[in-house]
Amino acid sequence: MSMKMKTQDLSKSLKKYSNKWVALKPDTSKVIASGNSLGGVIKKARESGISDPVITRVPKDYGVYVL
């Protein structure tokens, strides 16, 4: 059984969040929260109504990054 993976190029939209934690809305990959601490980003995302956000840390030097 093969699985199809959805791919998206987020390099342009995440570039301004360099070296920060971001929470993405799972169905659209829209940034719903960002910050320097993981806990703070999770809290902001949940306060915005997203109970299961996709969380990632954006590298300082953005290049190829697989999420």
C-alpha positions in Angstrom: 0.0 0.0 0.0 1.4 3.4 -1.0 0.7 6.6 0.9 0.4 9.9 -0.9 2.0 12.8 0.9 0.9 16.3 0.5 3.7 18.7 -0.3 3.8 22.4 0.0 6.6 25.0 -0.5 6.4 27.2 2.6 9.8 28.8 2.2 8.4 32.2 1.2 5.7 32.3 3.9 7.9 31.1 6.7 11.0 33.1 5.9 9.9 36.0 8.1 9.7 33.7 11.1 13.4 32.8 11.0 14.6 31.2 14.2 11.1 31.2 15.8 8.5 28.5 16.7 5.4 28.6 14.5 2.0 26.9 14.7 0.3 26.2 11.4 -3.4 25.5 10.8 -3.3 21.8 9.7 -5.8 22.1 6.8 -4.3 25.2 5.2 -0.7 25.6 6.6 -1.6 29.2 7.5 0.5 30.5 10.4 -1.7 31.0 13.4 0.9 31.8 16.0 4.6 32.4 16.3 7.1 33.2 19.0 10.3 32.3 20.8 9.0 29.7 23.1 7.3 26.5 22.2 4.8 26.6 25.1 3.8 30.2 24.2 3.1 29.3 20.6 1.0 26.2 21.6 -1.0 28.3 24.0 -1.6 31.0 21.4 -2.7 28.5 18.8 -5.1 26.8 21.2 -6.5 30.2 22.2 -7.2 30.9 18.6 -9.4 27.8 18.4 -6.9 25.3 16.9 -6.6 22.3 19.2 -4.1 20.3 17.2 -1.8 22.7 15.3 1.2 21.7 13.3 4.2 23.0 15.2 7.7 23.5 13.8 10.8 25.6 14.4 11.9 27.7 11.5 15.6 27.4 10.9 17.7 30.6 11.2 19.1 30.1 7.7 16.1 28.9 5.7 17.0 26.4 3.0 15.6 23.0 2.2 13.6 21.8 5.2 11.3 18.8 5.4 8.4 19.0 7.8 
